[in-house]
Amino acid sequence: MRIGVFCSGGDAPGMNACVRAVVRAGVDSGHEVVGIMRGYEGLLNEDFYLNPKGKPILTPDCVHHWNRMGGAFLRSSRSDRFRTDDGQQVAARLLAKHKIDALVPIGGDGTFTGALALGRYYDGQIVGCPGTIDNDLHGTDYTIGFSTAVNTAVEAIDRIRDTAESHERMFLVEVMGRHSGYIAAFSALASGAEVVAVPETRTDFAKIVHLLKRLKSRGRSSAMIIVAEGDEAGGAVALDAYLKQHDCPFSSRIVILGHLQRGGNPTPEDRWHATMMGAEAVNAINDGATGIMIGTNSDHPCRVPLAEAIDGHRAVPEHLIKMLEQIALD
């Protein structure tokens, strides 16, 4: 059997570790593994990873150090052509042309939406692995890259806290998460931030101003607010503007972490999850499964229908929101 693997959408630390696991588990099962460059766009361009011998086959030696490296060695992109029926039919024909019997897409909701669409025309198996820093897919406790993104954010917030206390200021730190507040929520809890704003809850401006005034009256000289970029209030810039207009007691500065959160070597947790998911994807292919995503449930691999994984928004759970109110809001 020949297995194709690619990365799609936003890159996430741990994608390389997942590819490595697919290759090693695939070869161990007697399969060939083809690395498709640049996601669906690369597939449409018949753009394959070439090994040192110039052949479009990923060998264990090709990927021996990939587990510890950030980024995506297979590169990652988005494809407007693939979003069309014609593009999906061409992709299916190209998979057949190159005798690729099974496909392992690594990505998020957009990647899996594309995989479901491709499945209408492709006769092979499709088993996805969740590679997205947002942790916003159903059916899995964690997605590849989430741990590293939170770790990167917390490290930055800790450094900013030093400056905030030195200059007696409030900082609003904007983290990634257009639709999901997981990075913001976990980062706020880990860093001990006073306020967090996430897309899943309505930002209570008056409550924030009241809290900040109370902190100031108790002698606090600095404060930290973590804002998800997709917060309904409009992100850190909009929140800062409101606070300044409503008698905020602290001098403020804004830091937008942006794509910093996507880079860097993956944490051990991301490496472990990515390796387990990649190996389990091959096990699922060996079992004849298709149309599924490999996730984790209490640190054990699980298999989730792709349609279920991308069915609506996976919100930050209510118990975590309550914890934030208890701790992050002091």
N, C-alpha and C positions, 0 to 999 in steps of 0.2 A: 504494500500500500504506500502511496505517496501523500504526505501531509503538507499542506501549505500553512504558513504562519505569518501574520503581519500585525503591525501596530497602527492604530487609527485614532484620529481626534487629537486632543491635547496630550502631550507626553506626560508620563508619570514615573517617578523613581521606582524601579522594580520591574519595569517592562522587560529590560534585558535579562533579568533573572528568570522571568517567566518563559521567554524564548529559549533560554538555555535549558530549562527543564523539559520543554516540549521536545527539543532536539535530542537530549540524552535519553529521555524515556522512550521517544519514538524509535531511536536507533536500537535501544535495548529490546524493543518489541519487534524488531526486524523490518522497520519502515524506513523510507527515505523522507527527509524533511527539506522542503523548499522554503527559503526565506523570501517573502514578497516585500519589495521596498515601497515605502511611501503609501501604505494602506491601499484603499480601493483605487486611488488614482494610479498608483504603481501597477496594480493588477491590470488596469485598462491599458497601460503602456507596456505591459509585459516586461516589467522592470524587476529583475531578480537579483538577490545577493549572490555574488560569485565567490567561491572559495579560492584559496591560493592556486589551485590548479585550473582556475578559470571555468569551473563547472557550477551550475546553479543549484548546488546541494550544500546544505549546512551540515557540517560534521561536528562531532564532539570537540575536536581540536579547535574549530572555528570559534566556539563559544566558551572555552574553558574558563575565562576570567570575567565573563559578562555579568555574573551574579552581583558583583560588588560595584558595578558602574552605573551612574545615572544616565539620564537621557534615553534615547532609543536608537540603537545601532542600525536597526532596519529603517530608521527615519519614520516620521509620522506626518500625515497631512489630511486635509479634507478634500472631498471631490464633488464638485457640482455636477459633473457628467454622470457619476454613479447614482445620483438622486433620481434620475429619469428611468422609465421602464426600458428604454433602449440601452442605456448604460448598464443596467442590471442584466439584461439578456446578453450583451456583449461579454460581460464579466463571466457569466456562466459558461459561455462558449469557450472562452480562453482557459478557464479552469479545466474543461474537458480536453481542450487541445493539448495542454501540458500534463494531462493524465494525473491531475490532483484529485485524489479520492475523498479527502477530508480537509476541512479548513478550520484553523484556530485563530479567530480575530481577537485581538487584545485591545480593549477600549471601553468606552462608556455607553451611555444611552443612544447616542447617535450612531455609534459603531454597530450596536446590536439591532437598532431599527433597520439599518442597512442590511445586516445579516438575515433578518427575517424576510426582507424584500427579496434578497438574492435567493433565498430558499424556494421561492416560487418557480425558479427557472433552473436551479442547480440540483443535480441528482445526488451529489455527494453529501457527506455528513458535515454539520456545522456545530462546533463546540467552542463557545467563547470563554474568555477569561476577563474579569472585570478590572480594567486598568484605568483608573481615574482618581485624582486626588480628592474629589468631592465626597466620596463615600455615600453616593446618593442612589445606589441601585438596590432594589428589593431582593430579598432572599439570601443576602450575605452580610455577615457582621462587619466585614471590612473589605475595602477595595484596594487594589495595588496602588501604592503611592500616598495613601492617606496618612499613614504613620509618619512618613518623611516630611510631608507638607506641614503637619502639626509641629513636628520637632523643629523644623526650620523657623516657623512662625514664633514658637515659644522662645527659641534662642534669640531671635531679633527683639522680641518684646522685652525680654530680660535686660538686654543691652540698653534699649530705649528707656526702660524704667530707671536705670542709673542716671541718665541725663535728665529725666523728668524730676527726679528728687534733687539733683544738683542745682537745677535752675528753678525749682519750685513751680513747675508747670504741669498742665494736663496734656497728654498726648492721645490723639485718636489714631489708632492703627487699623488700617483697612486690609483685610485678608481676602483671599479668593473665595468664591462661592456665589455664583450668579443666582442660583435657585436654592442652594443648600446652605444651611448654617452650621454644618458639622465642624468645619475647620475653625470657624469663629468660636463655637461653643467649647470645643475641646481645648483650644488655645487659651481661652479666657479662664477656664477652670484651672489649667495647668500653670498659668502665669500669675494667678491671683488678681486678675483685673477687677476693677470696681464696677464696670458696666459692660454689657455685651448687647449688640443689636444684630438680630438674625432675620432672614426672610420669613421664617415660620411664625413669628409673633409680631404684633403691631407695636412699633416703637412708641413708648409712652414718654413724650418729651417732658411733660410737666413733672413726671416722677423722677426723671433723670436730673432735672434742674434742682428739684427738692433734695435729692440724695447728695448732689455735689455741694449744695449749700450746707447741708448737715455735716458732711465730711470736713468742710472748711471750718465750721464752727467748733469742731472737735479738735482742731489743731493740725489737720492734714494739710500739707503744703503741695502735694502732687496727686495726680490720679491718672488712671489708665482706662481707656475705652476701646474695646475691640469691636470693629464693625465689619460685617460681611458685605462684600461689594454689591450684593443683590438685595440688601435690606430695603424694604419698601419706602423708607424715608429718603433713599437716594444715595447712600454711601456716606463715607466719612466727611466729605466736603459739605454736603447738605446738612448733616447733623451738626457739624461745627458752626455753620452759618446760623442755624436756629439757636444754638446755645448762646452764641455771642449776642443775638438779638434779644435774649430773654435773661439777661443779668447773670450769666455764668460767672461764678466767683473765681475761676482759674484762668490764667493766661494759657492759651492753647496752641498746639502745633499738630500738623497732620503728617503721618507717614503712610504711604501706600506701598505695601510689600510687593504686590503684583507677581510677575513671573519668577521672582526669586524663589517662590515656594515650589516651583516645578523642578528646579535643578538640584544638583548635589547627589552624592552617593546615597543609595537607599539605606534606611535603618535595618538592623537585623530582623525586626518584625516584618518589614516589607519584603525582605529577601526570603524569609521563611514562607510567608503566605504565597508569594509569587511562585516559588519553587513547588510548593504543594499543589497549587492550582494548575500549573503547567503539566506536572506529572499526572494529575488526576484527569486532565483533559485528554491525554493519550489513553489512559485507562478507559475513559468513557467511549472514546472512538473504538477501542478494542472490543468493547461490549456492544457496539452497534448503535450507540446513542446518537441523536442529532437534535438540533433545535434547542439546545440547552446552554446554560452558563454554569461554570464551576464557581461555587462560592465557598465561604467558610461558615460553619455553625459551631460555636463553642470549640474553636480550633480544630474541627474536623471538616474534611471536604464534603460538600453537598452539591447536588445537581438541581438546577432550577430552570424551568422553561424560560426561554428568552422573552416570550411575551409577558410573563409574570415579572421578570426582572426589571422591565422598563414600563410597567403599568402604573403611570401616574408618578407623583412626586413622593419620594421617601423623606418625610419630614424628620427633623430632630425630635426624638421622643419626648413626651410630656414630662416624664420623670426627670429627664436631664434639664428641661426648662425650669422645673421647680427647684432643682439643685442650684442652678445658676442664680435664681432669685434669692435662695438662702445664703449662698456663698459669694458669688460674683458681685451681687448688689449690696453686700455687707448687711 
